[in-house]
Amino acid sequence: MKTNQIYDYTERLSEVLRVSTRRVGAKYGLQPVQIQVLRYLSLCNRFSDTPMGVTEYLGLTKGTVSQTLKVLEKKSYITKRADALDKRLAHLKLTRAGKGLLSDIMPPPSFKAACASLSDEQSAALGGGIEQLLLRFLQTNSMKTFGLCYTCRYNKKQDMGNYSCTLLNIDLSLDDTQLICREHVLIGKS
């Protein structure tokens, strides 16, 4: 498939997803960026659940992120708490209401229906192709991968099923390893 055709399909799919997200968010008085923040916070680990993590992941300005977080806090979809060791650092967590809302609207029902109509083979091929395109695009643009912890070069499995992060020199839970991290570096990359 030619580059322009891949771009055209990807760009159109992105636009249709934005429209679907805008529609489901409007029912709750939310803008797409607010839903994007909630989605990110549902996927990230304890090292990435900060305003800076949101800023880097979504490629937004600090001001936009700050205003978005204020709205989400006011609507009781997130909480903000100071880090136990560094009071200048804030951690963001989804509330029960935020988790419930997100599970109801993301992915948008229309996207779920479209994916459900694919065969297992089509779904697997499409998922693998999109993953490879995304990774190559991130690498080409020298952007952070924000990958799953267990796929990171710094993740080390220890005895008895325990894990650690050799970059941050801390122990990790199994749950930590299943979430995305802003410090992620693909295995084999430096």
Accessible surface in RSA format (square Angstrom, percent):
REM  Atomic radii and reference values for relative SASA: ProtOr
REM  Chains: A
REM  Algorithm: Lee & Richards
REM  Probe-radius: 1.40
REM  Slices: 20
REM RES _ NUM      All-atoms   Total-Side   Main-Chain    Non-polar    All polar
REM                ABS   REL    ABS   REL    ABS   REL    ABS   REL    ABS   REL
RES MET A   1   154.14  79.8  73.67  48.8  80.47 191.6  79.54  67.6  74.60  98.8
RES LYS A   2   163.64  79.8 157.38  96.6   6.26  14.9 108.53  97.7  55.11  58.7
RES THR A   3   111.28  79.1 104.85 106.3   6.43  15.3  68.31  91.8  42.97  65.0
RES ASN A   4   116.11  80.1 114.16 110.3   1.95   4.7  25.71  61.9  90.40  87.4
RES GLN A   5    75.84  42.4  73.02  53.4   2.82   6.7  21.99  46.8  53.85  40.8
RES ILE A   6    61.26  34.9  60.21  44.9   1.05   2.5  61.20  44.1   0.06   0.2
RES TYR A   7   140.04  65.4 136.25  77.5   3.79   9.9 102.76  77.2  37.28  46.0
RES ASP A   8    82.74  58.0  77.56  77.2   5.17  12.2  23.79  56.0  58.94  58.8
RES TYR A   9   125.62  58.6 120.76  68.7   4.85  12.6  90.82  68.3  34.79  42.9
RES THR A  10    60.78  43.2  57.85  58.6   2.93   7.0  51.32  68.9   9.46  14.3
RES GLU A  11    79.04  45.4  73.91  55.9   5.12  12.2  23.70  45.8  55.34  45.2
RES ARG A  12   142.11  59.7 142.07  72.4   0.04   0.1  56.21  76.8  85.90  52.1
RES LEU A  13    79.45  44.2  75.91  54.3   3.54   8.9  78.81  55.3   0.64   1.7
RES SER A  14    39.18  33.1  34.85  46.5   4.33  10.0  14.60  31.1  24.58  34.4
RES GLU A  15    54.44  31.3  54.44  41.2   0.00   0.0  22.70  43.9  31.74  25.9
RES VAL A  16    64.69  42.6  63.88  57.8   0.81   1.9  64.63  56.2   0.06   0.2
RES LEU A  17    57.56  32.1  57.21  40.9   0.35   0.9  57.56  40.4   0.00   0.0
RES ARG A  18   103.47  43.4 101.75  51.9   1.73   4.1  45.46  62.1  58.01  35.2
RES VAL A  19    43.46  28.6  43.42  39.3   0.04   0.1  43.42  37.7   0.04   0.1
RES SER A  20    13.40  11.3  11.05  14.7   2.35   5.4   4.14   8.8   9.26  13.0
RES THR A  21    13.54   9.6  13.54  13.7   0.00   0.0   6.52   8.8   7.01  10.6
RES ARG A  22   112.28  47.1 111.74  57.0   0.54   1.3  54.25  74.1  58.03  35.2
RES ARG A  23   164.35  69.0 156.77  79.9   7.58  18.1  56.66  77.4 107.69  65.3
RES VAL A  24    14.78   9.7  14.78  13.4   0.00   0.0  14.78  12.8   0.00   0.0
RES GLY A  25     0.00   0.0   0.00   N/A   0.00   0.0   0.00   0.0   0.00   0.0
RES ALA A  26    69.52  63.9  46.27  71.4  23.25  52.9  51.50  72.5  18.02  47.7
RES LYS A  27   164.49  80.2 124.43  76.3  40.06  95.4  84.83  76.4  79.66  84.8
RES TYR A  28    88.34  41.2  72.36  41.2  15.98  41.6  51.81  38.9  36.54  45.0
RES GLY A  29    49.86  61.5   0.00   N/A  49.86  61.5  33.75  92.6  16.10  36.1
RES LEU A  30     4.54   2.5   0.00   0.0   4.54  11.4   0.02   0.0   4.52  12.2
RES GLN A  31   110.59  61.8 110.35  80.6   0.25   0.6  29.78  63.4  80.82  61.3
RES PRO A  32    27.55  20.1  27.55  25.1   0.00   0.0  27.55  22.7   0.00   0.0
RES VAL A  33    36.05  23.7  33.95  30.7   2.10   5.1  33.95  29.5   2.10   5.7
RES GLN A  34    15.84   8.9  15.84  11.6   0.00   0.0   0.03   0.1  15.81  12.0
RES ILE A  35     0.64   0.4   0.64   0.5   0.00   0.0   0.64   0.5   0.00   0.0
RES GLN A  36    80.97  45.3  76.06  55.6   4.91  11.7  19.80  42.1  61.17  46.4
RES VAL A  37     0.00   0.0   0.00   0.0   0.00   0.0   0.00   0.0   0.00   0.0
RES LEU A  38     0.00   0.0   0.00   0.0   0.00   0.0   0.00   0.0   0.00   0.0
RES ARG A  39    94.29  39.6  94.29  48.1   0.00   0.0  17.40  23.8  76.89  46.6
RES TYR A  40     0.60   0.3   0.00   0.0   0.60   1.6   0.18   0.1   0.42   0.5
RES LEU A  41    15.46   8.6   0.24   0.2  15.22  38.3   0.24   0.2  15.22  41.0
RES SER A  42    42.71  36.1  17.49  23.3  25.22  58.1  20.41  43.5  22.30  31.2
RES LEU A  43    53.98  30.1  52.72  37.7   1.26   3.2  53.11  37.3   0.87   2.3
RES CYS A  44     9.90   7.5   0.15   0.2   9.74  22.9   0.00   0.0   9.90  10.7
RES ASN A  45     2.31   1.6   0.75   0.7   1.56   3.7   1.56   3.7   0.75   0.7
RES ARG A  46   100.70  42.3  95.32  48.6   5.38  12.8  45.49  62.2  55.21  33.5
RES PHE A  47    43.09  21.6  28.92  17.9  14.17  36.9  34.76  21.1   8.33  23.8
RES SER A  48     0.00   0.0   0.00   0.0   0.00   0.0   0.00   0.0   0.00   0.0
RES ASP A  49     2.95   2.1   2.95   2.9   0.00   0.0   2.84   6.7   0.11   0.1
RES THR A  50     4.38   3.1   4.38   4.4   0.00   0.0   4.05   5.4   0.33   0.5
RES PRO A  51    40.84  29.8  40.72  37.1   0.12   0.4  40.84  33.7   0.00   0.0
RES MET A  52    73.89  38.3  70.24  46.5   3.65   8.7  63.19  53.7  10.70  14.2
RES GLY A  53     0.00   0.0   0.00   N/A   0.00   0.0   0.00   0.0   0.00   0.0
RES VAL A  54     0.00   0.0   0.00   0.0   0.00   0.0   0.00   0.0   0.00   0.0
RES THR A  55    17.49  12.4  16.54  16.8   0.96   2.3  14.62  19.6   2.87   4.3
RES GLU A  56    63.14  36.2  39.64  30.0  23.50  55.9  27.46  53.1  35.68  29.1
RES TYR A  57    87.24  40.7  63.29  36.0  23.96  62.3  30.66  23.0  56.58  69.7
RES LEU A  58    40.46  22.5  15.46  11.1  25.00  62.9  19.83  13.9  20.63  55.5
RES GLY A  59    66.43  81.9   0.00   N/A  66.43  81.9  34.03  93.4  32.40  72.6
RES LEU A  60    51.23  28.5  38.59  27.6  12.64  31.8  42.86  30.1   8.38  22.5
RES THR A  61    91.70  65.2  84.05  85.2   7.65  18.2  85.40 114.7   6.30   9.5
RES LYS A  62   141.16  68.9 132.77  81.5   8.39  20.0  82.42  74.2  58.75  62.6
RES GLY A  63    43.65  53.8   0.00   N/A  43.65  53.8  38.42 105.4   5.23  11.7
RES THR A  64    56.62  40.3  48.62  49.3   8.00  19.1  28.39  38.1  28.23  42.7
RES VAL A  65     1.79   1.2   1.79   1.6   0.00   0.0   1.79   1.6   0.00   0.0
RES SER A  66    46.97  39.7  41.14  54.9   5.83  13.4  26.57  56.6  20.40  28.6
RES GLN A  67   104.96  58.7 104.47  76.3   0.49   1.2  46.13  98.2  58.83  44.6
RES THR A  68     7.44   5.3   5.15   5.2   2.29   5.5   2.16   2.9   5.28   8.0
RES LEU A  69     2.01   1.1   2.01   1.4   0.00   0.0   2.01   1.4   0.00   0.0
RES LYS A  70   116.34  56.8 110.53  67.8   5.81  13.8  70.79  63.7  45.54  48.5
RES VAL A  71    53.91  35.5  52.35  47.4   1.56   3.8  53.90  46.8   0.01   0.0
RES LEU A  72     0.00   0.0   0.00   0.0   0.00   0.0   0.00   0.0   0.00   0.0
RES GLU A  73    67.07  38.5  54.38  41.1  12.68  30.2  16.65  32.2  50.42  41.2
RES LYS A  74   183.21  89.4 151.96  93.2  31.25  74.4 105.85  95.3  77.37  82.4
RES LYS A  75    82.28  40.1  61.04  37.4  21.24  50.6  37.12  33.4  45.15  48.1
RES SER A  76    67.39  56.9  63.93  85.3   3.46   8.0  33.24  70.8  34.14  47.8
RES TYR A  77    30.61  14.3  30.61  17.4   0.00   0.0   8.04   6.0  22.57  27.8
RES ILE A  78     3.12   1.8   0.00   0.0   3.12   7.5   0.00   0.0   3.12   8.5
RES THR A  79    68.23  48.5  66.08  67.0   2.15   5.1  56.40  75.8  11.83  17.9
RES LYS A  80    90.00  43.9  63.76  39.1  26.24  62.5  26.25  23.6  63.75  67.9
RES ARG A  81   124.81  52.4 118.31  60.3   6.49  15.5  66.13  90.4  58.68  35.6
RES ALA A  82    52.69  48.4  32.32  49.9  20.37  46.3  33.67  47.4  19.02  50.4
RES ASP A  83    24.54  17.2  24.40  24.3   0.14   0.3   0.26   0.6  24.28  24.2
RES ALA A  84    84.29  77.5  61.03  94.2  23.26  52.9  64.86  91.3  19.43  51.5
RES LEU A  85   173.15  96.4 138.91  99.4  34.24  86.1 141.66  99.5  31.50  84.8
RES ASP A  86    47.90  33.6  44.13  43.9   3.77   8.9  21.86  51.4  26.04  26.0
RES LYS A  87   148.71  72.6 126.70  77.7  22.02  52.4  96.24  86.6  52.48  55.9
RES ARG A  88   218.05  91.6 178.81  91.2  39.23  93.4  90.74 124.0 127.31  77.2
RES LEU A  89    71.73  39.9  68.97  49.3   2.76   6.9  71.57  50.3   0.15   0.4
RES ALA A  90    21.13  19.4  18.95  29.2   2.18   5.0  18.95  26.7   2.18   5.8
RES HIS A  91    16.84   9.2  16.78  11.7   0.06   0.1  12.95  13.3   3.89   4.5
RES LEU A  92     1.49   0.8   0.00   0.0   1.49   3.7   0.00   0.0   1.49   4.0
RES LYS A  93    75.08  36.6  73.67  45.2   1.41   3.4  53.70  48.3  21.37  22.8
RES LEU A  94    20.08  11.2   5.45   3.9  14.63  36.8   5.45   3.8  14.63  39.4
RES THR A  95    30.35  21.6  22.52  22.8   7.83  18.7  30.35  40.8   0.00   0.0
RES ARG A  96   217.72  91.4 205.34 104.7  12.38  29.5  83.09 113.6 134.63  81.6
RES ALA A  97    53.69  49.4  37.25  57.5  16.44  37.4  48.39  68.1   5.30  14.1
RES GLY A  98     0.00   0.0   0.00   N/A   0.00   0.0   0.00   0.0   0.00   0.0
RES LYS A  99   126.24  61.6 120.68  74.0   5.56  13.2  66.28  59.7  59.96  63.9
RES GLY A 100    33.05  40.8   0.00   N/A  33.05  40.8  32.25  88.5   0.80   1.8
RES LEU A 101    10.62   5.9   4.49   3.2   6.14  15.4   8.13   5.7   2.49   6.7
RES LEU A 102    10.88   6.1  10.35   7.4   0.53   1.3  10.42   7.3   0.46   1.2
RES SER A 103    77.46  65.5  56.12  74.9  21.34  49.2  48.19 102.6  29.27  41.0
RES ASP A 104    92.34  64.7  72.47  72.1  19.86  47.0  16.60  39.1  75.74  75.5
RES ILE A 105     6.57   3.7   6.47   4.8   0.10   0.2   6.57   4.7   0.00   0.0
RES MET A 106    35.66  18.5  25.09  16.6  10.57  25.2  25.09  21.3  10.57  14.0
RES PRO A 107    51.14  37.3  50.08  45.7   1.06   3.9  51.14  42.2   0.00   0.0
RES PRO A 108     1.89   1.4   1.89   1.7   0.00   0.0   1.89   1.6   0.00   0.0
RES PRO A 109    74.99  54.7  69.21  63.1   5.79  21.0  70.75  58.4   4.25  26.4
RES SER A 110    68.83  58.2  52.82  70.5  16.00  36.9  55.19 117.5  13.64  19.1
RES PHE A 111    67.27  33.7  62.54  38.7   4.73  12.3  67.20  40.7   0.07   0.2
RES LYS A 112    93.62  45.7  86.19  52.9   7.43  17.7  58.26  52.4  35.36  37.7
RES ALA A 113    64.27  59.1  50.46  77.9  13.81  31.4  57.65  81.2   6.61  17.5
RES ALA A 114    57.88  53.2  46.68  72.0  11.21  25.5  54.93  77.4   2.95   7.8
RES CYS A 115    52.29  39.6  44.66  49.8   7.63  17.9  23.05  58.4  29.24  31.5
RES ALA A 116    85.96  79.0  48.31  74.6  37.65  85.6  61.04  86.0  24.92  66.0
RES SER A 117    93.29  78.8  54.26  72.4  39.03  89.9  49.79 106.0  43.50  60.9
RES LEU A 118    58.69  32.7  44.57  31.9  14.12  35.5  44.95  31.6  13.74  37.0
RES SER A 119    49.04  41.4  35.98  48.0  13.07  30.1  43.21  92.0   5.84   8.2
RES ASP A 120   122.01  85.5 112.52 112.0   9.49  22.4  30.82  72.5  91.19  90.9
RES GLU A 121   131.65  75.6 123.05  93.1   8.59  20.5  71.49 138.3  60.16  49.1
RES GLN A 122   100.68  56.3  93.22  68.1   7.46  17.8  34.61  73.7  66.07  50.1
RES SER A 123    55.69  47.1  49.35  65.9   6.34  14.6  12.79  27.2  42.90  60.1
RES ALA A 124    72.53  66.7  51.58  79.6  20.95  47.6  63.57  89.5   8.96  23.7
RES ALA A 125    73.71  67.8  52.04  80.3  21.67  49.3  64.41  90.7   9.30  24.6
RES LEU A 126    92.33  51.4  86.62  62.0   5.70  14.3  91.85  64.5   0.47   1.3
RES GLY A 127    39.89  49.2   0.00   N/A  39.89  49.2  34.08  93.5   5.81  13.0
RES GLY A 128    33.53  41.4   0.00   N/A  33.53  41.4  30.57  83.9   2.96   6.6
RES GLY A 129    42.05  51.9   0.00   N/A  42.05  51.9  34.94  95.9   7.12  15.9
RES ILE A 130    83.41  47.5  82.14  61.2   1.27   3.1  82.91  59.7   0.50   1.3
RES GLU A 131    96.88  55.6  92.84  70.2   4.04   9.6  27.21  52.6  69.67  56.9
RES GLN A 132    80.90  45.2  80.74  59.0   0.15   0.4  36.76  78.2  44.14  33.5
RES LEU A 133    79.78  44.4  75.87  54.3   3.91   9.8  79.53  55.9   0.25   0.7
RES LEU A 134    95.88  53.4  91.92  65.8   3.96  10.0  95.42  67.0   0.46   1.2
RES LEU A 135    36.02  20.1  36.02  25.8   0.00   0.0  36.02  25.3   0.00   0.0
RES ARG A 136   142.05  59.6 140.68  71.7   1.37   3.3  57.03  77.9  85.02  51.5
RES PHE A 137   126.51  63.3 123.32  76.4   3.19   8.3 126.40  76.6   0.11   0.3
RES LEU A 138    21.17  11.8  21.17  15.1   0.00   0.0  21.17  14.9   0.00   0.0
RES GLN A 139    75.26  42.1  54.89  40.1  20.37  48.5  36.83  78.4  38.43  29.1
RES THR A 140   113.11  80.4  79.57  80.7  33.54  79.9  66.03  88.7  47.08  71.2
RES ASN A 141    70.34  48.5  48.21  46.6  22.13  53.3  13.70  33.0  56.64  54.7
RES SER A 142   108.39  91.6  70.66  94.3  37.73  86.9  47.23 100.6  61.16  85.7
RES MET A 143   108.90  56.4  92.42  61.2  16.48  39.2  88.56  75.3  20.34  26.9
RES LYS A 144    91.92  44.8  74.24  45.6  17.68  42.1  69.06  62.2  22.86  24.3
RES THR A 145    27.94  19.9  13.30  13.5  14.64  34.9  13.30  17.9  14.64  22.1
RES PHE A 146    14.73   7.4   9.17   5.7   5.56  14.5   9.17   5.6   5.56  15.9
RES GLY A 147    15.23  18.8   0.00   N/A  15.23  18.8  15.23  41.8   0.00   0.0
RES LEU A 148    67.30  37.5  64.52  46.2   2.79   7.0  64.52  45.3   2.79   7.5
RES CYS A 149    10.02   7.6   9.44  10.5   0.58   1.4   0.58   1.5   9.44  10.2
RES TYR A 150   109.75  51.2  95.77  54.5  13.98  36.4  58.94  44.3  50.80  62.6
RES THR A 151    40.94  29.1  39.21  39.8   1.72   4.1  37.53  50.4   3.41   5.2
RES CYS A 152    11.49   8.7  10.09  11.3   1.40   3.3   2.56   6.5   8.93   9.6
RES ARG A 153    90.78  38.1  81.28  41.4   9.50  22.6  11.10  15.2  79.68  48.3
RES TYR A 154    50.23  23.5  50.23  28.6   0.00   0.0  24.70  18.6  25.52  31.5
RES ASN A 155    22.95  15.8   7.80   7.5  15.15  36.5   1.76   4.2  21.19  20.5
RES LYS A 156   101.01  49.3  99.80  61.2   1.21   2.9  61.21  55.1  39.80  42.4
RES LYS A 157   142.44  69.5 110.16  67.6  32.28  76.9  58.32  52.5  84.13  89.6
RES GLN A 158    84.28  47.1  68.99  50.4  15.28  36.4  32.51  69.2  51.77  39.3
RES ASP A 159   122.28  85.7 112.87 112.3   9.40  22.2  34.79  81.9  87.49  87.3
RES MET A 160   182.15  94.3 135.95  90.0  46.20 110.0 113.84  96.8  68.31  90.5
RES GLY A 161    41.38  51.0   0.00   N/A  41.38  51.0  21.28  58.4  20.11  45.0
RES ASN A 162    79.40  54.8  77.20  74.6   2.19   5.3  13.60  32.7  65.80  63.6
RES TYR A 163    33.41  15.6  33.13  18.8   0.28   0.7  10.49   7.9  22.92  28.3
RES SER A 164    12.68  10.7  12.68  16.9   0.00   0.0   8.26  17.6   4.43   6.2
RES CYS A 165    14.87  11.2  14.36  16.0   0.51   1.2   2.03   5.1  12.84  13.8
RES THR A 166    72.85  51.8  46.80  47.4  26.05  62.1  45.39  61.0  27.46  41.5
RES LEU A 167    78.18  43.5  53.01  37.9  25.17  63.3  56.09  39.4  22.09  59.4
RES LEU A 168    66.80  37.2  47.32  33.9  19.48  49.0  51.63  36.3  15.17  40.8
RES ASN A 169   133.25  91.9 114.37 110.5  18.87  45.4  23.98  57.7 109.27 105.6
RES ILE A 170    60.36  34.3  52.00  38.7   8.36  20.1  59.45  42.8   0.90   2.5
RES ASP A 171   107.00  75.0  96.18  95.7  10.82  25.6  32.56  76.6  74.44  74.2
RES LEU A 172    11.23   6.3   1.63   1.2   9.60  24.1   2.77   1.9   8.46  22.8
RES SER A 173    57.82  48.9  45.83  61.2  11.98  27.6  50.76 108.1   7.06   9.9
RES LEU A 174   110.52  61.6 103.29  73.9   7.23  18.2 103.29  72.5   7.23  19.5
RES ASP A 175   107.23  75.1 104.44 104.0   2.79   6.6  25.30  59.6  81.93  81.7
RES ASP A 176    11.87   8.3  11.85  11.8   0.02   0.0   0.00   0.0  11.87  11.8
RES THR A 177     0.81   0.6   0.81   0.8   0.00   0.0   0.14   0.2   0.67   1.0
RES GLN A 178    94.61  52.9  81.96  59.9  12.65  30.1  36.19  77.0  58.42  44.3
RES LEU A 179    53.79  30.0  53.40  38.2   0.38   1.0  53.79  37.8   0.00   0.0
RES ILE A 180    17.16   9.8  17.16  12.8   0.00   0.0  17.16  12.4   0.00   0.0
RES CYS A 181    11.78   8.9  11.78  13.1   0.00   0.0   2.83   7.2   8.96   9.7
RES ARG A 182    42.07  17.7  40.98  20.9   1.09   2.6   0.00   0.0  42.07  25.5
RES GLU A 183    57.20  32.8  51.56  39.0   5.64  13.4   8.68  16.8  48.52  39.6
RES HIS A 184    10.15   5.5   0.91   0.6   9.24  23.6   2.05   2.1   8.10   9.4
RES VAL A 185    35.56  23.4  33.31  30.2   2.25   5.4  35.56  30.9   0.00   0.0
RES LEU A 186    35.74  19.9  34.07  24.4   1.67   4.2  34.07  23.9   1.67   4.5
RES ILE A 187   120.44  68.5 101.51  75.6  18.93  45.6 101.51  73.1  18.93  51.4
RES GLY A 188    76.03  93.8   0.00   N/A  76.03  93.8  41.46 113.8  34.57  77.4
RES LYS A 189   100.38  49.0  96.83  59.4   3.55   8.5  49.17  44.3  51.21  54.6
RES SER A 190   131.85 111.4  72.47  96.7  59.38 136.8  55.02 117.2  76.83 107.6
END  Absolute sums over single chains surface
CHAIN  1 A    12359.9      10264.2       2095.7       7216.2       5143.7
END  Absolute sums over all chains
TOTAL         12359.9      10264.2       2095.7       7216.2       5143.7
